[in-house]
Amino acid sequence: MIAQAATKAEKRLSGLFVRLVVVAAVATGLMLSACTSKDPEAAAPLALVDKTVDSHSYARPQEARVSHVDLDLTADFQARLLKGTATLTLITEANAKQVILDTRALDIESVTDAAGTPLKFTLGKGNAMMGKPLTIELPQGAQKIVVHYQTTKDGTALQWLYPEQTAGKKLPFLFSQGEMIHTRTWIPTQDSPAIRQTYTARIVVPKDLMAVMSADRLTPEGEKVAGHANQRAYRFDMKEPIAPYLIAIAIGDLGFKSEGSRTGVYAEKATLAAASAEFTDMQAMLEAAEKLYGPYKWGRYDVLVLPPSFPFGGMENPTLTFATPTILAGDKSLVSLIAHEMAHSWSGNLVTNATWEDFWLNEGFTVYFEGRIMEEVYGKDRADMLRVLGWQDLQGTMKDLTENGNPDFTRLHPDLRGINPDDYFSDVPYEKGAAFLRMLEAHFGRKKLDAYLKGYFQRFAFKSMTTEAFLVDLRTHLLRNDDDLEKSLKINAWLYDKGMPDNVVVPTSAALNEVSAQVLAFIEGASAKELKVDNYSSPQWQYMLTHMPETLTDAQLADLDATFKFSQTHNSEILFAWLQLAIKHHYQPAMAPLHDFLTEQGRRKYVVPLYKSLMAQPGWGVDMAKKIYAEARPGYHDVTRGSVDDIVK
């Protein structure tokens, strides 16, 4: 990183150095990201990206890198595996003798060149987190290799669901979750977000199921498979280079409904009507996003509503966001999640974190962008409430990380060498990253910051980015190489230090301030029916519940529940906040809804805090957590199980 105290002369010399790096890279003939940039001002940051080593990948892209993946896979729902080939197109240096791929829990049967000639390969020792490196010896000038393989039950990306685990209850379901380093458990490739790849796929499935992927769908109705009347094949094509974690697949009893000229919803047929009704504003959101930060470059934007075991709120797979059914509240009150995943089409998919230590470049930018979309479509009051709730969550996360011995995870750019990047998942990269951008907005004004962000997405479109490279670009295009300004804004502290800098701009909301007055009235003796809560929105109810004191009596909890029906709500955010309050007070009538909530869905955002809260209650809470988890664990995705296993011993 260029030193904070560098003089202008030193910065000019540094800029000369990185340009020399670019020239050297061109001379090697490798297709490195900096070399393909048409913007000379993007060359210096991208040269820094090219030198970055991803500690969570075995690949050596400077010697041989994967540029394209062609999948030909058959889904076997009885054996619960995918089997077939991955044909990899390589870009190599002149004397490359091998290529190294990332694999974990894959059964590698053979490797050949494009003509079918066997190639020698070895699987290294590896480790439980990263899996095993697959080293393949390359003939002189080899441009393609074909890996014959199948997945195994130990893979963490794929979840195979029995019919009873789906909404329709009649047919099985499969979905993938590649982020952060799970794609290597279903595709043998270089599984680093810095090694962008195009892909095509032919997926063979039972004829009564539909396959979808994060790519253009070339055969929407499927095609016949010669000699197999009970199967259909679907073909897909992603023409733009994406990070491997964004290659995604789902197979199930799916239907589709259009929501606009470029937007639509996929869901199980049993869920499709409810999902379609919830997402009628998708087209308006997309147009608002384009108005802010430039054209949407992925063609269509569709959403797939998954079964309840999906471990996240959403996953921003290109052209097809994967979403949890927990956002189907029936009144569009939780559609900010769609705004978030849509924003990822720019921050995360178009410009991607190059390593998982740069995760905030995906999520912090996206939370900020999400707020702007929500403000454009639903108004400033609603956006401000969501910002306050996010800030509130961040304060709790910062406190927990510090008290539980993980203060390094309060950094935007942590050192994750030897650490599973899934363990860094928290509100910090999301909300602290967004707070950093709001600080820049407060100083420069929206007009200047918007111009910078729009230019950033244009300069680095379809490229990967590091924090170090971002800082070089920020200095050039927003700070204008003003060292004093950079120091006064505490840029280095924001990016690299623990905790929160003291120039943070704390979000406020007049609507939530009014909620505080109602909470105080209830504490002082007013009944629930006397509270002025007409037309409260989801954020207002969440804020009310999270600000109730620990001194509430059972009678007060019963009054709240009888009046506002919290235990019966279909809004998962409100129900989650209510159940957290109920656990603290051991409010018995809410224990049955708690059991149902934990066994009927596996979204990590909800289940992890609820199990933590139960385990913090000696005796009854610990016993209940263990009993519920024993029942619920088989239905959770591996990502969720990995988190809860450490909580419920």
C-alpha positions in Angstrom: 0.0 0.0 0.0 1.2 3.5 -0.8 2.2 5.0 2.6 -0.2 7.5 4.2 2.5 10.1 4.6 3.8 9.8 1.0 4.8 13.0 -0.7 3.3 13.9 -4.1 6.7 13.1 -5.7 6.7 9.7 -4.0 3.2 9.0 -5.2 4.2 9.9 -8.8 7.1 7.4 -8.5 4.7 4.8 -7.1 2.3 5.4 -10.0 5.3 5.0 -12.4 6.2 1.7 -10.7 2.7 0.2 -11.0 2.5 1.2 -14.7 5.8 -0.6 -15.2 4.2 -3.6 -13.6 1.4 -3.4 -16.1 3.8 -3.2 -19.0 5.6 -6.3 -17.7 2.3 -8.1 -17.4 1.4 -7.4 -21.0 4.8 -8.8 -22.1 4.0 -12.1 -20.5 0.9 -12.5 -22.7 -1.3 -13.3 -19.7 -4.9 -12.0 -19.7 -4.6 -10.1 -16.4 -7.3 -7.7 -15.3 -5.1 -4.6 -15.6 -4.1 -5.5 -19.1 -7.6 -5.6 -20.3 -8.7 -2.3 -18.9 -9.4 0.4 -21.5 -9.1 3.1 -18.9 -5.5 4.2 -18.2 -6.5 5.5 -14.8 -7.7 2.0 -13.8 -4.4 0.4 -14.7 -2.6 1.3 -11.5 -5.2 -0.1 -9.1 -5.6 -3.2 -11.2 -1.9 -3.8 -11.3 -2.0 -4.0 -7.5 -4.9 -6.5 -7.7 -2.9 -8.7 -10.1 -0.1 -9.0 -7.5 -2.5 -10.0 -4.7 -2.3 -13.5 -3.3 -5.6 -15.1 -2.3 -4.7 -17.2 0.9 -7.9 -19.2 0.5 -7.0 -20.7 -2.9 -4.3 -23.1 -4.0 -4.3 -21.6 -7.6 -1.3 -19.9 -9.1 -3.0 -17.8 -11.7 0.2 -16.0 -12.8 1.3 -19.4 -14.3 -2.0 -20.9 -15.4 -5.5 -19.6 -14.9 -9.0 -20.8 -15.7 -10.9 -18.4 -18.0 -13.9 -20.5 -18.9 -15.8 -23.5 -17.4 -18.1 -25.7 -19.5 -20.2 -28.0 -17.3 -22.0 -31.2 -18.5 -23.6 -32.7 -15.4 -26.4 -35.0 -14.5 -28.3 -34.7 -11.3 -29.0 -38.0 -9.6 -31.5 -37.4 -6.9 -31.4 -41.0 -5.6 -27.7 -41.0 -5.1 -27.8 -37.2 -4.2 -24.9 -36.3 -6.4 -24.0 -34.4 -9.6 -21.8 -36.4 -12.1 -20.2 -35.5 -15.3 -17.4 -33.2 -16.6 -16.0 -29.8 -16.2 -14.1 -28.6 -19.3 -11.7 -25.8 -18.4 -10.3 -23.3 -20.8 -6.8 -22.1 -19.6 -4.6 -19.1 -20.1 -1.0 -20.1 -19.4 2.4 -18.6 -19.5 4.6 -19.9 -22.3 6.4 -22.6 -20.2 3.6 -23.6 -17.9 3.9 -27.3 -17.0 0.9 -27.6 -14.7 -2.3 -26.0 -13.5 -3.6 -26.1 -9.9 -7.3 -26.2 -9.1 -9.2 -26.0 -5.9 -11.3 -29.0 -4.8 -12.9 -30.2 -1.7 -15.0 -33.4 -1.2 -15.0 -34.2 -4.9 -14.4 -37.7 -6.4 -12.0 -37.0 -9.3 -12.3 -39.9 -11.7 -9.9 -38.8 -14.5 -8.5 -35.8 -16.3 -7.9 -35.6 -20.1 -7.0 -33.0 -22.7 -9.6 -31.8 -25.2 -8.9 -34.8 -27.5 -9.4 -37.3 -24.7 -5.8 -38.1 -24.0 -5.3 -38.9 -20.2 -3.4 -36.3 -18.2 -1.5 -37.0 -15.0 -2.9 -35.5 -11.9 -2.4 -35.6 -8.2 -4.5 -34.5 -5.2 -2.4 -32.9 -2.5 -2.9 -33.2 1.3 -4.7 -30.0 1.8 -6.8 -29.3 4.9 -10.4 -29.4 6.1 -11.1 -25.7 5.3 -9.5 -25.4 1.9 -9.8 -28.9 0.6 -7.1 -30.5 -1.6 -5.2 -28.9 -4.5 -5.7 -30.7 -7.8 -2.5 -30.5 -9.7 -2.7 -31.4 -13.4 0.3 -31.8 -15.7 -0.1 -29.9 -18.9 1.2 -30.9 -22.4 3.0 -28.1 -24.2 0.4 -25.5 -25.4 -2.6 -27.2 -23.8 -5.6 -24.8 -23.8 -8.3 -27.1 -22.4 -8.6 -29.8 -19.9 -11.5 -32.1 -19.0 -12.1 -33.2 -15.4 -14.4 -36.2 -15.0 -15.8 -36.2 -11.5 -18.8 -36.4 -9.2 -19.8 -34.7 -6.0 -19.9 -36.4 -2.6 -22.1 -36.3 0.5 -19.4 -34.3 2.2 -19.6 -31.3 -0.1 -20.9 -28.1 1.5 -22.2 -26.2 -1.5 -25.1 -28.4 -2.4 -28.2 -29.1 -0.4 -30.4 -32.0 -1.5 -33.9 -31.7 -0.1 -36.4 -34.5 0.2 -40.0 -33.7 -1.0 -41.2 -33.2 2.5 -38.6 -30.5 3.0 -40.1 -28.4 0.2 -43.1 -26.2 -0.1 -44.9 -28.5 -2.6 -44.1 -31.7 -0.6 -44.2 -33.8 -3.8 -40.8 -33.5 -5.5 -37.2 -33.1 -4.4 -35.1 -30.0 -4.7 -31.4 -29.1 -5.1 -29.7 -25.7 -4.6 -26.2 -24.5 -4.4 -24.5 -21.9 -2.2 -21.0 -21.1 -3.4 -20.0 -18.1 -1.2 -17.5 -18.0 0.2 -15.2 -21.0 -0.7 -17.8 -23.7 -1.3 -17.9 -23.8 -5.1 -14.9 -26.1 -5.1 -17.2 -28.7 -3.5 -19.2 -29.0 -6.7 -16.9 -27.7 -9.5 -13.2 -28.4 -9.8 -11.9 -24.9 -10.7 -9.8 -22.1 -9.3 -12.1 -21.0 -6.5 -10.9 -17.4 -5.9 -13.0 -14.3 -6.5 -10.0 -12.7 -8.3 -10.0 -15.4 -11.0 -13.1 -14.5 -13.0 -14.5 -17.0 -15.4 -17.2 -17.3 -18.0 -19.2 -20.5 -18.1 -21.7 -22.6 -20.0 -23.6 -25.6 -18.7 -25.7 -28.5 -19.8 -27.6 -29.9 -16.8 -29.6 -33.2 -17.1 -32.5 -33.5 -14.6 -35.6 -35.7 -14.1 -38.2 -34.6 -16.6 -40.7 -33.4 -14.0 -38.1 -30.9 -12.6 -36.7 -27.6 -13.9 -33.1 -26.4 -13.7 -32.1 -22.8 -13.4 -28.6 -21.2 -13.1 -27.0 -17.8 -12.7 -26.7 -17.4 -16.5 -28.8 -16.9 -19.6 -31.3 -19.7 -20.0 -30.9 -21.0 -23.6 -33.5 -23.8 -23.2 -36.3 -22.5 -20.9 -38.4 -25.6 -21.4 -35.5 -28.1 -21.5 -34.7 -30.5 -24.3 -35.0 -34.2 -24.8 -32.1 -36.5 -23.8 -31.5 -39.2 -26.4 -32.2 -42.6 -24.9 -33.6 -41.2 -21.7 -37.3 -40.5 -21.9 -37.5 -39.7 -18.2 -34.9 -36.9 -18.4 -34.6 -33.3 -19.7 -31.5 -31.2 -20.4 -31.2 -27.5 -19.7 -28.5 -25.3 -21.3 -27.0 -22.1 -19.9 -24.5 -19.4 -20.9 -22.8 -16.7 -18.9 -20.9 -14.5 -21.3 -19.4 -12.1 -18.8 -16.5 -13.2 -16.5 -17.7 -13.7 -12.9 -16.2 -14.9 -9.7 -16.6 -18.7 -9.2 -18.7 -18.3 -6.1 -21.4 -16.8 -8.3 -21.8 -19.9 -10.4 -25.1 -21.3 -9.0 -27.7 -24.0 -9.7 -31.1 -24.9 -8.5 -33.4 -27.8 -9.6 -37.0 -28.3 -8.5 -40.7 -28.1 -9.2 -40.4 -24.5 -10.4 -42.7 -22.1 -12.1 -42.0 -18.6 -13.4 -44.0 -15.3 -13.5 -42.9 -12.1 -15.2 -42.8 -8.9 -13.1 -41.6 -6.5 -15.9 -39.8 -6.3 -19.1 -36.5 -7.5 -17.5 -37.7 -8.9 -14.2 -39.5 -12.0 -12.9 -39.9 -14.6 -10.2 -39.1 -18.3 -10.1 -40.4 -20.3 -7.2 -41.8 -23.7 -6.3 -45.3 -23.8 -7.9 -46.8 -23.9 -4.5 -45.1 -20.6 -3.6 -45.2 -18.8 -6.9 -48.4 -16.8 -6.4 -47.3 -15.4 -3.0 -43.8 -14.6 -4.3 -45.0 -12.8 -7.4 -47.4 -10.7 -5.3 -44.5 -9.7 -3.0 -42.1 -8.6 -5.7 -44.2 -6.4 -7.9 -41.8 -3.4 -7.4 -38.7 -5.2 -8.8 -38.9 -3.3 -12.1 -39.1 0.1 -10.3 -36.2 -0.9 -8.1 -34.1 -1.8 -11.2 -34.9 1.5 -12.8 -34.0 3.4 -9.6 -30.7 1.6 -9.4 -29.8 2.4 -13.0 -30.7 6.0 -12.4 -28.1 6.1 -9.6 -25.1 4.2 -10.8 -25.5 3.4 -14.5 -26.8 0.7 -16.8 -27.7 -2.8 -15.5 -25.2 -5.0 -17.5 -26.6 -8.5 -16.9 -29.6 -8.6 -19.2 -32.4 -10.0 -17.0 -32.9 -9.6 -13.2 -34.9 -12.5 -11.8 -35.4 -13.8 -8.3 -35.6 -17.5 -7.3 -37.5 -18.1 -4.0 -35.9 -21.2 -2.4 -37.1 -23.6 0.2 -36.9 -22.5 3.9 -33.5 -24.2 4.6 -31.6 -21.6 2.5 -29.1 -20.3 5.0 -29.0 -16.6 3.9 -31.5 -13.9 3.2 -30.4 -13.7 -0.3 -27.5 -14.6 -2.6 -26.8 -12.2 -5.5 -26.1 -14.8 -8.2 -25.9 -13.0 -11.5 -29.2 -12.8 -13.4 -30.9 -14.8 -10.7 -30.9 -13.8 -7.0 -31.5 -16.7 -4.7 -33.9 -15.6 -1.9 -35.2 -17.0 1.4 -39.0 -17.4 1.7 -38.8 -15.7 5.1 -39.1 -12.4 3.2 -42.6 -13.3 2.0 -44.5 -11.3 4.7 -47.5 -10.7 2.5 -47.3 -6.9 2.5 -43.9 -6.1 0.8 -42.5 -5.0 4.2 -39.3 -7.0 3.8 -38.4 -6.2 0.2 -35.3 -4.2 1.2 -33.6 -7.6 0.8 -34.4 -7.6 -2.9 -33.0 -4.0 -3.1 -29.8 -5.3 -1.4 -29.4 -8.3 -3.8 -30.2 -6.1 -6.8 -27.5 -3.6 -5.7 -25.0 -6.4 -5.8 -25.4 -6.5 -9.5 -23.1 -3.5 -9.4 -21.2 -3.9 -6.1 -20.2 -7.5 -5.8 -21.0 -8.9 -9.3 -19.8 -6.1 -11.6 -16.9 -5.1 -9.3 -16.0 -8.0 -6.9 -13.8 -8.3 -3.8 -10.6 -10.0 -5.0 -10.1 -11.8 -1.7 -12.4 -12.5 1.3 -10.4 -10.0 3.3 -11.9 -7.4 1.0 -15.4 -8.6 1.6 -16.6 -5.1 2.7 -16.1 -3.9 -0.9 -19.0 -6.2 -1.8 -21.2 -5.7 1.2 -20.5 -2.2 2.5 -21.1 -0.7 -0.9 -24.2 -2.8 -1.3 -25.8 -1.7 2.0 -25.2 1.9 1.1 -26.6 1.3 -2.4 -29.6 -0.6 -1.0 -30.5 2.4 1.2 -30.4 4.7 -1.9 -32.7 2.4 -3.8 -35.1 2.1 -0.9 -35.1 5.9 -0.6 -35.8 6.4 -4.3 -38.7 3.9 -4.4 -40.2 4.0 -0.9 -39.1 7.4 0.5 -36.6 8.8 2.9 -38.4 7.9 6.1 -38.4 4.2 5.3 -34.7 4.3 4.2 -33.7 6.2 7.4 -35.4 3.6 9.6 -33.6 0.8 7.9 -30.3 2.7 8.3 -30.9 3.1 12.1 -31.7 -0.6 12.5 -28.5 -1.5 10.7 -26.5 0.8 12.9 -28.2 -0.7 16.0 -27.2 -4.2 14.8 -23.7 -3.0 14.2 -23.3 -1.7 17.7 -24.4 -5.1 19.1 -22.0 -6.9 16.8 -19.0 -4.7 17.7 -19.7 -5.3 21.4 -20.0 -9.0 21.0 -16.8 -9.4 18.9 -14.8 -7.3 21.3 -16.1 -9.1 24.4 -15.7 -12.6 22.9 -12.1 -12.2 21.9 -12.5 -11.3 18.2 -11.7 -7.6 18.1 -9.7 -8.1 14.8 -13.1 -8.9 13.2 -14.2 -5.3 13.8 -11.8 -4.2 11.0 -13.1 -3.7 7.5 -9.9 -5.4 6.2 -9.0 -8.2 8.7 -6.2 -10.7 8.4 -7.9 -14.0 7.5 -4.9 -16.1 6.7 -5.6 -19.6 8.2 -9.2 -18.5 9.1 -12.3 -19.8 7.4 -13.8 -16.7 5.7 -17.3 -17.9 6.8 -16.2 -17.1 10.3 -15.8 -13.4 9.4 -19.4 -13.2 8.4 -21.1 -10.5 10.6 -22.6 -7.0 10.4 -19.1 -5.4 10.3 -18.4 -5.6 6.5 -22.0 -4.7 5.8 -22.8 -1.9 8.2 -19.3 -0.5 9.0 -18.6 -0.4 5.2 -21.9 1.5 4.6 -21.1 3.9 7.4 -17.7 4.6 5.7 -19.5 5.6 2.5 -22.1 7.7 4.5 -19.1 9.5 6.1 -17.8 10.3 2.6 -21.3 11.4 1.6 -21.5 13.8 4.5 -18.2 15.4 3.6 -18.4 15.5 -0.2 -22.2 15.6 -0.7 -24.2 13.1 -2.6 -23.6 14.6 -6.0 -19.8 14.2 -5.8 -20.0 10.8 -4.1 -22.5 9.5 -6.7 -20.3 10.6 -9.5 -17.4 8.8 -7.9 -19.3 5.6 -7.4 -20.7 5.6 -10.9 -17.2 6.1 -12.3 -15.9 3.4 -10.0 -18.3 0.8 -11.4 -17.5 1.9 -14.9 -13.7 1.8 -14.5 -13.7 -1.6 -12.9 -16.6 -3.3 -14.5 -16.2 -7.1 -14.7 -13.0 -6.8 -12.6 -12.0 -7.8 -9.1 -10.8 -5.3 -6.5 -8.8 -5.1 -3.3 -8.9 -2.6 -0.4 -5.4 -1.4 -1.3 -6.4 -0.9 -5.0 -9.6 0.9 -4.0 -7.7 3.3 -1.8 -5.5 4.2 -4.8 -8.6 4.9 -6.9 -10.2 6.8 -4.1 -7.2 9.1 -3.8 -7.1 9.7 -7.5 -10.8 10.3 -8.2 -12.4 11.6 -4.9 -9.6 12.8 -2.5 -7.6 14.3 -5.4 -4.4 13.2 -3.7 -5.0 15.6 -0.9 -3.0 14.1 2.0 -4.3 16.5 4.6 -7.9 15.7 3.6 -7.2 12.0 3.7 -5.9 12.3 7.3 -8.7 14.5 8.5 -11.3 12.0 7.1 -9.4 9.2 9.0 -9.4 7.0 5.8 -6.7 4.7 7.1 -8.4 4.2 10.4 -11.7 3.3 8.7 -10.2 0.7 6.4 -7.6 -0.9 8.7 -8.2 -0.2 12.4 -10.5 -1.9 14.9 -13.7 -0.4 16.1 -15.3 2.8 14.8 -13.5 6.1 14.0 -14.9 9.1 15.8 -16.0 10.9 12.6 -18.8 8.3 12.0 -22.1 9.9 11.0 -24.8 8.2 13.2 -28.0 7.7 11.3 -31.2 9.1 12.7 -34.9 8.6 12.1 -37.8 10.9 13.2 -40.2 8.0 12.9 -38.2 5.8 15.2 -37.8 8.6 17.7 -41.6 8.6 18.0 -41.5 4.9 18.7 -39.2 5.6 21.6 -41.9 7.7 23.1 -44.4 4.9 22.9 -41.9 2.5 24.5 -41.5 4.9 27.4 -45.3 5.3 27.8 -45.7 1.5 28.0 -42.9 1.2 30.5 -44.6 3.8 32.6 -47.9 2.0 32.8 -49.8 2.6 29.6 -51.6 -0.5 28.2 -50.7 -1.8 24.7 -54.1 -0.7 23.4 -53.3 2.9 24.5 -50.1 3.1 22.5 -50.2 5.3 19.3 -49.0 2.7 16.8 -51.5 3.1 14.0 -50.0 2.2 10.6 -46.6 1.2 12.1 -44.2 -0.3 9.5 -42.0 -3.3 10.0 -38.9 -1.3 11.1 -41.0 0.5 13.7 -42.2 -2.7 15.3 -38.7 -4.1 15.2 -37.4 -1.0 16.9 -40.1 -1.1 19.6 -39.3 -4.7 20.5 -35.6 -4.3 20.6 -35.9 -1.3 22.9 -38.2 -2.9 25.5 -36.4 -3.2 28.9 -35.5 -6.4 30.7 -37.8 -5.4 33.5 -41.0 -6.3 31.6 -43.4 -8.5 33.5 -45.3 -11.6 32.1 -48.4 -9.5 32.3 -46.9 -6.8 30.1 -45.6 -9.4 27.6 -49.0 -11.0 27.5 -50.6 -7.6 26.9 -48.3 -6.9 23.9 -48.9 -10.3 22.4 -52.7 -10.2 22.8 -52.9 -6.7 21.3 -50.4 -7.0 18.5 -50.4 -10.8 17.8 -46.6 -10.9 17.7 -46.5 -14.7 18.2 -48.7 -15.1 15.1 -47.1 -12.6 12.7 -45.9 -13.7 9.3 -43.3 -11.0 9.3 -40.1 -12.9 10.1 -38.2 -9.8 11.3 -40.9 -8.9 13.8 -41.2 -12.5 14.9 -37.5 -12.8 15.4 -37.3 -9.6 17.5 -40.3 -10.8 19.6 -38.8 -14.3 20.2 -35.5 -12.7 21.4 -37.5 -10.7 23.9 -39.5 -13.7 24.9 -36.4 -15.8 25.6 -34.9 -13.1 27.8 -38.0 -13.2 29.9 -38.8 -16.9 29.6 -42.2 -16.0 28.3 -43.8 -19.4 28.1 -46.6 -18.7 25.5 -43.9 -17.8 22.9 -42.0 -21.1 23.3 -44.1 -23.0 20.9 -43.8 -20.3 18.1 -40.0 -20.4 18.9 -39.9 -24.1 18.3 -41.8 -23.7 15.0 -39.6 -20.9 13.8 -36.4 -22.7 14.4 -37.6 -26.0 12.8 -39.4 -24.5 9.8 -36.6 -22.3 8.4 -32.8 -22.3 8.5 -31.8 -18.7 7.8 -28.6 -18.2 9.7 -29.4 -14.5 10.6 -32.3 -15.8 12.7 -31.3 -19.2 14.0 -27.8 -18.4 15.2 -28.8 -15.5 17.6 -31.8 -17.5 18.8 -29.8 -20.5 19.7 -27.2 -18.2 21.4 -30.0 -16.6 23.4 -31.3 -20.0 24.5 -27.9 -21.3 25.5 -27.4 -18.2 27.6 -30.3 -19.3 29.8 -29.1 -22.0 32.2 -31.3 -25.0 32.6 -34.4 -24.6 30.6 -32.8 -22.6 27.8 -29.9 -25.0 27.2 -32.2 -28.0 27.4 -34.6 -26.4 24.9 -31.8 -25.4 22.5 -30.5 -29.0 22.4 -33.9 -30.5 22.0 -34.9 -28.2 19.1 -31.5 -28.5 17.4 -31.6 -32.3 17.4 -34.9 -32.1 15.6 -34.0 -29.2 13.3 -30.3 -29.9 12.3 -31.0 -32.5 9.5 -33.0 -29.8 7.7 -30.4 -27.0 7.9 -27.9 -26.2 5.2 -24.3 -27.1 6.0 -23.4 -23.4 6.4 -26.0 -23.0 9.1 -25.1 -26.3 10.8 -21.5 -25.2 10.8 -22.4 -22.1 12.8 -24.9 -23.7 15.2 -22.8 -26.7 16.0 -20.3 -24.4 17.7 -23.1 -22.9 19.8 -25.1 -25.9 20.9 -22.5 -28.3 22.2 
